[in-house]
């Protein structure tokens, strides 16, 4: 495959398929991050501290599992469908089966519900990897054209926002109008699983893998350790960890906030999701305009800081609905910038490692990034659980002032401070600017052209 072919524009039909595949990826962890904690405490009747401990234990085990899964995926045999697509489809099927058990296993087998919860939650880390890692590895293998990568990254971010908007609007309405909590979750989780299967499989079948490694020799597992020591990787992973923690703390706590602080105003969650999405699309537009002028580092770091600052203004009056809506709109602008750039930065890191280490490791970097994000989600999911247990939370009844204070802290203060810290770290520490990236891409193109020329001689 020559350089001209690699640089061909990706057709709209394939971009739409890529968007579908990403939409199918969203419901799994979005619902886990937003509703699983309250489902386990208020529906399945499990102690919040026990759930928090589970989240921590699962993420520790993922620390071993994720890099191994990425290594395995990078070394699986290539098929006619490519290096990643067949395993993405397999992962979708296995993850969907386990996902249903994760939610409804404890209701079906109440005597061993804690065992079911632990087993299925630990397995979700493995099965989700099998669908998430190949999907996150797709951008660098679909094209090496910088504009096309930016387009795909924007599509991925937009689909994530659209998917989260849909869940954010529909989920509270279903749970509020289903008649019973169990019925509501049956409709919500069952429908989400159907979306995962249909969108992921159809979308995966519609995309192509074009970029092949310069060297066909596979890297060894021990070669991943030096990769982690590269500054861009360390910084981007550290910020991904903070992003996962902050987002999941907020998402896990929001349902408690509207239930117990705003007196069962679940409709507020739907409206907030819609308003946030408007801010996100504005943020995507602004970020796209600023990238060429300021660079990815400044725009991404600034977006994280803006998100945290605008979230924190809610502390002025925590029960003010108008202030919640204003904060959501402004914070959404920062979120739009984050979503626009995060996947493009990951693709840049893949090229940087090939440039520095001579190995193409999309699956490894995607898996390591998946680990730090899931670690962040695990820690972020555990923090509200421990706060609720420590402040005297009691399910399905009026809360004490101490418990209310804990919910407010978890919903607003902790996430805001974490986002600001992440923005400062990225802005100060990430060292791949626009000129450096252009230099890397040109050298990689030259190497591929040289390799192709040798094959024809």
N, C-alpha and C positions, 0 to 999 in steps of 0.2 A: 504494500500500500504506500503510495508516494505522498509527498507533502501536500501537493495540490488536493488530492482526494481527502486527506485528513482535515483540510481546512474548509471543505465544502459546507455551505450553510445547512443547518438542520431545518427540515420542512416543518410547517405549522402542524401537520398531522402528528408528527413524531413528538413535537413539543406538547401537544395536547395529551398524548399518551403518557409522556413523562409526568405531566401534571396529575393525571388520573392515578398513576402509581403512587405518587406522593400523598394524594388525598386518602388513598387506602391505607397509608402508613399511620395516619394521625389518630384515629379513635383509640387505638390500643393504650398508649401511655397517657393520652390526654384525659381519658376517663379514670385511669388508675391514679393519676396525679391529683385530680380534682374531687373524685367521689369515693375512691376505695376506702379511705380512712373512715369517713362517716358511715359508709355502708357496713364496715366491719364493727364499728362501735354501736351504731344505732339500730341496725337491722339484724346483724349476726350475733350481737351481744358479746363482743370480745373487748377485753380491757384495752384502752388506748396505749398504755405503756407496752403491753405485749405486742401490739401491732408495730409500734415504733421500733422495738427491738428487732422484729422481723425485717423491717426495712433496712436497718443497719447491717444485720447479718448477711442478707442477700447481696448487698452491695460489696461487702468484703469478699464474698465468694466470686462475685463478678470481676474483682480485681485479678483473679487468676483465669477466669473463664474467657473474658472478652478478648485479650490478646491471643489466646490459643485459638479461639474461634476465627479471628481475623487471619491468623497464620494458616489455619486449615482451609479457609475459603480461598485465600490467595494460591494455595497449592492443589486445590481440587482440579481434576482434569477438565480441560476446555472442551466444550461440546459445540455442535453446530449453532447453538443459540448464543454462544459466547462464554466468557469466564464467570459471569456473575448471574445472569438472568435465570438459568435453571434452578439455582439454589435459592434465589429470591422467591420463586413460586413455591418450592418445597417448604421454605420457611413460613410463608403465608398460611399454608394449610395446617402445619403442625402448631403454629402459634395460635391460630383461631380456635382449634380444639382445646388447647390448654387454657385459653382465655375464658372460655365458658365455664370450665371447671374452677378457675380462680374465683369467679364471682359466686357461682351457685353450688359448688361443692360443699361449703360449710352449711348451707341450708338443707341440703339433701342428706348429709351425714353429720348430724348435729353432735353425736357422741364423740366424734373424733374431728370436730371442726377445726381445732387449732392445728392438728397434723395436716389436714387437707390444705389449710391456708398456707402453711409453711412450705409444703411440697410444691404446690402449684405456683406460689410466688417465686420460689427459687427456680423453677423450670421456666417461668416466663422470661427470665434473664437469658436463658439459652435459646429458647425458641424465637424470641423477638430478635436476638442477634442474627439469626439465620435469615430473617427478612430485612432487617434494618441495615446491616453491614453492606450487603450487596447493593442495596438501593443508594446508600450514601457514597458508594464507590463509583456510581454511574457517571457523574459529571466529568471527571477527568478521563474516562474511557470513551465517552460519546464524542468529544471534540477537544482539540487543543487551541482552537481559536478563542482569543480573549473575550471578544464581544459575544460570541455564542455561549461561552461559559457564564458570562455575566447575565445573559438572557435566561439561561437554564437556572442559575442561582436565584434570579428574581422570580421565575415561575415556581420554583420549589418553595421559596419564602411566601409567595402569594397564596399558594395552595395550602400551606400550613396555616396561614392566617384565615383563609376561607373555611378550612376544616374546623379550626378552633372556634371561629365565629358560629358556624352551624351547630357545633356541639354546645357552645356557650349559650346560644339562644334556645335550642330545642330541648336540651337536657332538663333545665329547670321547669319548663312547661310540661314535659312528660311526667316528671316526678311530682309536680304540684297538682296534676289533673288525672292521675291514673287510678285514683280510688284507694289504693294502698301502696305502701312503700315497696313491697315485694313485686307487685304487678308493674309498678313504674320501672324498677330496675330490670325486670324481665324484658319489657319493651325496649328500654334504652340499650341494654347490653346486647340483646339479640339482634336488634336493628344495626347496631354498630358493627357487630361481627359480620353480618351479611355485606355491609359496605366494604369492610376490609377485604373480604374474599373477592368480590366482584370487581372493585376498582383496581386492586393490586394486580390481579392476574391479567385482566384486559390491558391495563396500562403497561405491564412488563412485556407483553407480547408485541407491543407497538413501538418499542425503542430498539436502538442498535448500539453495538459496541464497536468502535472504529479504531481506537488508539491501542497499539500493542507495545509491550516493553521493548526497549532498545536491545537489552540482553535477555535471552530466553531462559538463562539459568536462574533457578529459583533461589531466593535468599533463605538463610537458615534462621531458626528461631532466636539464636543468640545475637543476631545482627539487629534485632529490634531495640536492644538496650541503648546502643549509641544514638538511635533515632530519637529517643526520649530526651537525650541530652542536648539536642539542637535547640537553640534559643527560640525560634519561632514556634516550634512544637510545644515547648514547655509553657510559653506564655499563653498561646491559644488554648491549650488544655486547661491551664489554671483558670482562665476566664470562663471556659465552658463549664468547669466544675462550679464556679460561683454562680453562673447563669442558671444551671440546673438547680442549685440549692435555693436561690432566691425565688425563682419561678414556682417551684413546687411548694415551698413554704406558703406563698401567697395563695396558690390555687387550692391547696389542701385546706386552708383556713377560711377561704371566702364563703364556703357553704355553711360553716359554723357561724360566721359573722352575720350573714343575712338571716339565718335561722334564730340565733339567740341574742344578737345585738340589735338587729333591725326588726325583731318580732315577726319572723317567718315571711319576710319579703323576698321570696325566691324570684319574683318578677324582676327585681333589681338586677339580678345576675344576667338575665336575658338582655335587658336594656344596656347594661354596662358592656356586654359582649359586642353589641351592635355599635355603640359609640366608640369603643376601643378599635374596632375594625376600621371605622372612618378615619381615626387618627393614624392607624397603621398604613393605610393606603397613601395618606398624605405624607407620612414619614418615608415611605418607599420612593415616592416621587422626589421629595427633597433630597434624600440620600443619593439617588441616581444622578441628580444635578451636581451634588457636591463632591462625588468621588473623583471626578476628573480634576477638580481644582484642589481639593485638600488631601486626597488619597484615602485608601481604605482604613488605614490605621486611625487617622483622626476622626473619620466619620463613625467608625464602629465604636471606638472608645467614647466619643461624645454622645452617641446614642444611648449607651449604657448609663452614663451619668444623668442624662436628661430623664430617662425612665425612672431612675431612683429618686431624683429630686421632685418630679411631678407626682410620684406616688406618695411621697412624704407629706405633701401639703394637706392630705386628708386628716392629718393629726390635729389640724386647727379646730375641726369639729367632726368627730368620727361618725356621728349619726346624721349629718347633713347630706341628704340625697343629692341636692344640686352640686355640692362640692365633690361628691363621689363621681358624678357624671363629668364635671370639668376636669378632675384629676385623671379620669380614665381616657378622655380625649387627648390630653396633653401627653400622658405617659404612652399612649398608643403611637404617637409620632416617634418617640424614641424606639419603641418596639419595632416599628416598620423599618427603621434603619438597621436594627440588629438582624432582623430576618433577611433583609436584602443582602447583607454582606457575609453572614456566617458560613454559608456553604461555599461561596466563592473563595473565602480565605482557606477553607479546608482543601479545595482543589489546588490553590497556590502552594500549600504545604506539601502536597503530593509531588509537584514538580520540583520543589526545593530539595526534597530528599533524593529524588532521582538525580538531580544536578550534583548534590554533595556526596551521595553514597553510591550512586550508580545502580540503584535497585528501584523497581517500580512496585510499590507496596500499597495500592489503594485500599485493599481489604484490611491490612494491618493498621493503617492510619484511621480508617473508618471505624475499626473495632476499638482502637484505643480511645478515639473520640467518643464512641458509643459508651465505653466504660465510664469515662469521666462524667458524661452527661447523666448516665444512670446512677453513678455514685452520688452525683449532686441531687438527683431526684430521690434517692434513698435517704440521704441525710436530710434533705428538705422535707420529705414526708415524715421522717422521725421527729424532727424538731417540734412541730405542732402537737404530736402525740405525747411527747414528754412534757411539753408546756401544759397541755390539758390535764394530764395526770397530776402535775405538781401544783396546779392552781385550783384543784378541787372540782373539775368538770364532772357533771352527772348527766348521762344521756337522757333525752326526752323529758326534761323538766327545766324550770326556771333556774338560771345560773347565778352564783354569788358574784359580788363585785370583783373578787379575786379572779374567778374564771373569766369574767368579761374582760378584765385587764389582760389576761393571758391571750385571749382570742384577738384583741386589738393589736397586741405586740406582735403576734405571729402573722397577722394579716397585713400590717402596714409597716411597722418600724424595722423589723429584721430584714424583710425583702428589700426595702429601700436602701438601707445601709450596704447590703451586699452588692446591689447593682452599682452603686457609686464606687465601691472599692474595685469591682471588676473593670469599670471604665478607666479608672486611674492606672491600674496595673497594665492594661492593654496599651493605652496611650503612651506610657513610659517605657514599656518593655519590648513590644513587637517591632522587629527591625527590618521587615521587608517592605521597602517603599516602592513607588511606581517604577523608578528607573532600574532598581535591582531586579524586579520581576520581569521587566522587558529583556534585560540581559540574560536571565535564566532561560526564558522561553526561546530566545534566539539560539542559544548554545544547544539546547535540546533539539531544536529543529535541524541544526547543522549536523548533529550526531545521527539523527534518524535518516537524513538525506545521505550521509556518508555510508551508513549501514545498508541502505537500499541500493546504493551504487555498487557496493562490494558484492551484493547478491546477484547483480546483473552482469558482472564481469566474468 
